[in-house]
Amino acid sequence: MKFFIDTADLAEIRDLAATGLVDGVTTNPSLVAKTGRNFLDVVREICAIVPGPVSAEVTATDHPTMLAEGRFLATLARNVAVKVPLTPAGLKTCRALAAEGTMVNVTLCFSAAQALLAAKAGASFISPFVGRLDDVGSDGMALIADIVEIYRNYPGLKTEVLVASIRHPMHVIAAAKMGAHIGTVPPGVLRQMFQHPLTDKGLAAFLADWAKTGQSILGETKVAAE
């Protein structure tokens, strides 16, 4: 499973990218607005940090303007994935951009029927929002299972399932067990995935035992080198 980071915070992206665990980044107008910076500058800088796909969203709602915005965003960097909403105009734009060789992330997906349409339109990624479905009493992970099953039935569909609106590590694990291709996670959720109390307990015990020996790995290396 690939991990994308769902943020426009450059400091967070740099820090997490250094782990080697980041395969891409997703942004949206709300995330970029939080930075208080110029949208285009932020996208360019993220693309320079992360070599994988970086989703940059159009803001128009009509097809001609959406297509013009998408074509412009695609010129910012080779790894830009243009993000369009799952609307008739969005899918028309997806089709046109995909035909030109541009990666397209179709966002705001809330049903398997919508996901099938996006794949038919040539989307590189479909972004079903599991957390937002959970918020209104639906089963977000059931939607992921349905989309994965449908896509598997048709090998000709190359769209990757990009699980979005992830709220906690169990969303990630459930999606991975279903075979979703990508999870786009907020930085805090990715950091939660590192954590387990038994890891902390075990490390504390190891360090306590090592301290009793009075030894130093680096100190011994220096002595040996001399």
BELGIMO-V796048 format. One record per residue. N is the residue number from 1. RES is the residue in one small letter. PHI is phi as a letter, one per 20 degrees, with the letter a starting at -180 (* if undefined). Layout:
# BELGIMO-V796048
<<N:RES:PHI> <N:RES:PHI>>
This chain:
# BELGIMO-V796048
<<1:m:*> <2:k:e> <3:f:d> <4:f:d> <5:i:d> <6:d:e> <7:t:a> <8:a:d> <9:d:f> <10:l:f> <11:a:f> <12:e:f> <13:i:f> <14:r:f> <15:d:f> <16:l:f> <17:a:f> <18:a:f> <19:t:f> <20:g:n> <21:l:e> <22:v:e> <23:d:d> <24:g:a> <25:v:c> <26:t:d> <27:t:c> <28:n:b> <29:p:g> <30:s:f> <31:l:f> <32:v:f> <33:a:f> <34:k:f> <35:t:f> <36:g:m> <37:r:d> <38:n:f> <39:f:g> <40:l:f> <41:d:f> <42:v:f> <43:v:f> <44:r:g> <45:e:f> <46:i:f> <47:c:f> <48:a:f> <49:i:e> <50:v:d> <51:p:f> <52:g:f> <53:p:g> <54:v:c> <55:s:e> <56:a:c> <57:e:e> <58:v:f> <59:t:d> <60:a:f> <61:t:d> <62:d:e> <63:h:f> <64:p:g> <65:t:f> <66:m:g> <67:l:f> <68:a:f> <69:e:f> <70:g:f> <71:r:f> <72:f:f> <73:l:g> <74:a:f> <75:t:e> <76:l:f> <77:a:a> <78:r:f> <79:n:e> <80:v:f> <81:a:d> <82:v:f> <83:k:d> <84:v:c> <85:p:f> <86:l:e> <87:t:c> <88:p:g> <89:a:f> <90:g:f> <91:l:f> <92:k:f> <93:t:f> <94:c:g> <95:r:g> <96:a:f> <97:l:f> <98:a:f> <99:a:f> <100:e:e> <101:g:n> <102:t:e> <103:m:f> <104:v:c> <105:n:d> <106:v:e> <107:t:d> <108:l:m> <109:c:e> <110:f:c> <111:s:b> <112:a:f> <113:a:f> <114:q:f> <115:a:f> <116:l:f> <117:l:f> <118:a:f> <119:a:f> <120:k:f> <121:a:e> <122:g:n> <123:a:f> <124:s:f> <125:f:c> <126:i:d> <127:s:d> <128:p:f> <129:f:e> <130:v:f> <131:g:f> <132:r:f> <133:l:f> <134:d:g> <135:d:f> <136:v:d> <137:g:n> <138:s:e> <139:d:d> <140:g:f> <141:m:f> <142:a:f> <143:l:f> <144:i:f> <145:a:g> <146:d:f> <147:i:f> <148:v:g> <149:e:f> <150:i:f> <151:y:f> <152:r:f> <153:n:f> <154:y:c> <155:p:g> <156:g:f> <157:l:e> <158:k:d> <159:t:f> <160:e:e> <161:v:e> <162:l:d> <163:v:f> <164:a:d> <165:s:l> <166:i:f> <167:r:d> <168:h:a> <169:p:g> <170:m:f> <171:h:f> <172:v:f> <173:i:f> <174:a:f> <175:a:f> <176:a:f> <177:k:f> <178:m:e> <179:g:n> <180:a:f> <181:h:f> <182:i:b> <183:g:d> <184:t:d> <185:v:d> <186:p:f> <187:p:g> <188:g:f> <189:v:f> <190:l:f> <191:r:f> <192:q:f> <193:m:f> <194:f:f> <195:q:e> <196:h:b> <197:p:f> <198:l:f> <199:t:f> <200:d:f> <201:k:f> <202:g:f> <203:l:f> <204:a:f> <205:a:f> <206:f:f> <207:l:f> <208:a:f> <209:d:f> <210:w:f> <211:a:f> <212:k:f> <213:t:f> <214:g:m> <215:q:e> <216:s:b> <217:i:f> <218:l:f> <219:g:f> <220:e:f> <221:t:f> <222:k:f> <223:v:f> <224:a:f> <225:a:f> <226:e:f>>
